[in-house]
């Protein structure tokens, strides 16, 4: 079994002076390539902390995290930034689009942070337009976020997450701000990306959303409290 990522005895402590908060208390999870996992748990369970560490947005206090066989916990900040940009795609609940940028400009943002900072090429532009068409926004390339619905903005965010062809897509409540119809459309898109071989790790509090993943991990008090495999969702 080839792993996209792996965390071993992952711990994250926050020193608040008078008290040390142990957000993660020893989490070990394997994420096989092509996995689609939903991470669930109440507020304070550690799921958001885990997602931040998986996204290389923070470093663990103790434990190991590897992505594509690379030990993230011990590499330099520059290498960490490169991994974050090249190997991980992010989808957020609030979309995090740049208001003054068009659809095309928002999708291309990660390309500006590639190693060596190469200029945007004609091939890059063609790739961006292809992604926009893939998420159903081929006719809105020059639109800005305020001209788009919430679902369309999330589609831009999905295209942006894919622009560097990452190994892993991290989705933080990707349907949290959407109505039920648009939620279904976005989840259909994520399921299709997973069927094409993308590894997706998603935080959600919605059972209906989590049930579309291959498996479900439950967090409580900074540890994995349980794991379930949904019927008919066996690992590829």
RARA-V749228 format. One record per backbone hydrogen bond with DSSP energy under -1.0 kcal/mol. CO is the residue of the C=O (numbers start at 0). NH is the residue of the N-H. E is the energy in kcal/mol with one decimal. If there is no record, write none. Layout:
BEGIN
CO/NH/E  CO/NH/E
END
This chain:
BEGIN
1/32/-2.8  3/67/-2.1  4/30/-2.7  5/65/-2.6  6/28/-1.8  7/63/-2.2  9/25/-1.6  9/26/-1.9  10/60/-2.4  10/61/-1.5  11/22/-1.4  11/23/-1.6  13/20/-2.9  15/17/-1.5  18/15/-2.8  20/13/-2.9  20/22/-1.1  23/11/-1.5  26/9/-2.8  28/6/-2.6  30/3/-2.6  30/4/-1.7  31/34/-1.9  34/199/-2.6  35/213/-1.9  35/214/-1.6  36/201/-2.9  37/216/-3.2  38/203/-2.0  39/218/-3.2  41/44/-1.9  44/221/-2.2  45/49/-2.5  46/50/-2.1  47/51/-2.3  48/52/-2.1  49/53/-2.6  50/54/-1.9  51/56/-2.6  52/55/-1.6  61/10/-2.7  63/7/-2.6  64/71/-2.2  65/5/-2.2  66/69/-1.9  69/66/-2.0  69/71/-1.2  70/73/-1.1  75/79/-2.4  76/80/-2.4  77/81/-2.0  78/82/-2.4  79/83/-2.5  80/84/-2.0  81/85/-2.7  82/86/-2.7  86/167/-2.0  88/169/-3.3  90/171/-3.0  91/94/-1.2  93/95/-2.5  97/100/-1.9  101/105/-2.6  102/106/-2.2  103/107/-1.8  107/110/-1.4  108/111/-1.6  109/112/-1.5  110/113/-1.1  113/116/-2.5  120/124/-2.3  121/125/-2.1  122/126/-2.3  123/127/-2.6  124/128/-2.3  125/129/-2.1  126/130/-2.3  127/131/-2.4  128/132/-2.2  129/133/-2.4  130/134/-1.9  131/136/-3.4  132/135/-1.6  136/139/-1.9  139/142/-1.5  140/103/-1.8  142/102/-1.5  143/146/-2.5  144/147/-2.0  148/152/-2.4  149/153/-2.1  150/154/-1.6  151/155/-1.9  152/156/-2.0  153/157/-2.0  154/158/-2.3  155/159/-2.7  156/160/-2.1  157/161/-1.2  161/164/-2.4  166/198/-1.1  167/88/-2.8  168/200/-2.6  169/90/-2.5  170/202/-2.8  172/175/-1.8  174/177/-1.7  178/182/-2.9  179/183/-1.9  180/184/-1.6  181/185/-2.5  182/186/-2.6  183/187/-2.1  184/188/-1.7  185/189/-2.2  186/190/-2.7  187/191/-1.9  188/192/-2.3  189/193/-2.2  190/194/-2.3  191/195/-1.3  192/197/-2.1  193/196/-1.9  198/168/-2.9  199/36/-2.3  200/170/-2.5  201/38/-3.5  202/172/-2.5  205/209/-2.7  206/210/-2.2  208/211/-1.5  209/212/-1.6  214/37/-2.4  215/227/-2.8  216/39/-3.2  217/224/-2.9  217/225/-1.2  219/222/-1.5  221/24/-3.1  222/219/-2.4  225/217/-3.1  227/215/-2.7  229/232/-2.0
END
